[in-house]
Amino acid sequence: MRRHRGAQESLLSVVLISESLVVFLGGLVVFGLRVLPDGIDDWWAIVAGAVLAVVTVGLAGLVRHRWAVVAGAVLQGVIALGAFLVPALLIAAVVFGAMYVYATIKGGALDERNAALAAQAETNGD
């Protein structure tokens, strides 16, 4: 039997999985534009994009834990740092950051509402 996933966990997972693709593609953009500082080989951009994508997918599977939700928020800031290399990456960082915040707040509110409705149904004998 599958474990019950709340709205917050489901929404955060969707945001993080979607973001993982964008993060990897962002690494390819940094590689293609060759904007890394002198002395750093361009292929490190692909490695960084791949590592961030894997971390993002890993966090998507762990958002049932409070620490993973916080780590996901920190990851949003790390991803936004890519804007120092390619300013257009800030657009993606802001969009996904906003979706992450919305999923955290609205998902938590939905979970609280569903728990209250379940408790009410329990006391009514439904």
C-alpha positions in Angstrom: 0.0 0.0 0.0 1.3 3.4 -0.9 2.0 6.0 1.7 -0.5 9.0 1.7 1.1 12.1 0.3 -0.3 15.5 1.3 -0.9 18.4 -1.1 2.3 20.2 0.0 4.5 17.2 -0.7 2.9 16.6 -4.1 3.1 20.2 -5.2 6.7 20.6 -4.0 7.7 17.4 -5.8 6.2 18.6 -9.1 7.9 22.0 -8.8 11.3 20.4 -8.0 11.1 17.7 -10.8 10.2 20.4 -13.3 13.0 22.6 -12.1 15.5 19.8 -12.4 15.1 19.9 -16.2 15.5 23.6 -16.3 18.6 23.5 -14.1 20.3 20.9 -16.3 19.4 23.0 -19.4 20.8 26.1 -17.7 24.1 24.3 -17.2 24.1 23.6 -21.0 23.4 27.3 -21.6 26.4 28.3 -19.4 28.5 25.8 -21.3 27.4 26.9 -24.7 27.9 30.6 -23.9 31.3 29.9 -22.4 30.8 32.5 -19.6 32.7 30.7 -16.8 35.6 32.7 -15.4 39.1 32.2 -16.9 40.8 29.2 -15.5 37.6 27.1 -15.2 37.0 24.7 -18.0 33.7 25.1 -19.7 32.6 21.5 -19.2 32.3 22.2 -15.4 29.1 24.0 -16.3 27.6 20.7 -17.5 28.8 19.0 -14.4 27.3 21.7 -12.2 24.0 21.6 -14.0 23.8 17.8 -13.8 24.7 17.8 -10.1 22.1 20.4 -9.3 19.5 18.5 -11.3 20.2 15.3 -9.4 20.1 17.1 -6.1 16.8 18.7 -7.1 15.3 15.3 -8.0 16.6 13.8 -4.8 15.0 16.6 -2.7 11.7 16.0 -4.6 11.6 12.5 -3.2 12.3 13.7 0.4 10.0 16.7 0.8 7.9 14.8 3.3 10.7 15.9 5.8 10.8 19.4 7.0 14.6 19.6 6.5 14.1 18.8 2.8 11.6 21.6 2.4 14.2 24.0 3.9 17.0 22.5 1.8 14.8 23.1 -1.3 14.4 26.7 -0.4 18.2 27.0 0.0 18.6 25.3 -3.4 16.4 28.0 -4.9 18.9 30.6 -3.8 21.8 28.5 -5.1 20.1 28.2 -8.5 19.6 32.0 -8.6 23.3 32.5 -8.3 23.6 31.3 -11.9 22.3 34.8 -12.8 25.8 36.1 -12.2 26.9 34.1 -15.2 23.8 34.4 -17.4 21.4 37.1 -16.2 18.5 35.5 -18.0 18.7 32.6 -15.6 17.3 34.9 -12.9 13.9 34.8 -14.7 13.8 31.0 -14.3 15.0 31.3 -10.7 12.3 33.8 -9.8 9.5 31.8 -11.5 10.5 28.5 -9.9 11.2 30.2 -6.5 7.7 31.8 -6.6 6.2 28.4 -7.4 8.1 26.8 -4.6 6.9 29.4 -2.1 3.3 29.0 -3.3 3.5 25.2 -3.1 4.9 25.4 0.4 2.2 27.8 1.7 -0.8 26.7 -0.3 0.0 23.0 0.0 0.4 23.4 3.8 -3.0 25.2 4.0 -4.7 22.5 1.9 -3.2 19.8 4.2 -4.5 21.6 7.3 -7.9 21.9 5.8 -8.0 18.3 4.8 -7.0 17.2 8.2 -9.7 19.3 9.8 -12.3 17.9 7.4 -11.1 14.4 8.2 -11.3 15.0 12.0 -14.8 16.5 11.6 -16.0 13.5 9.6 -14.5 11.2 12.2 -16.5 12.9 15.0 -19.7 12.8 13.0 -19.3 9.1 12.4 -19.0 9.5 8.6 
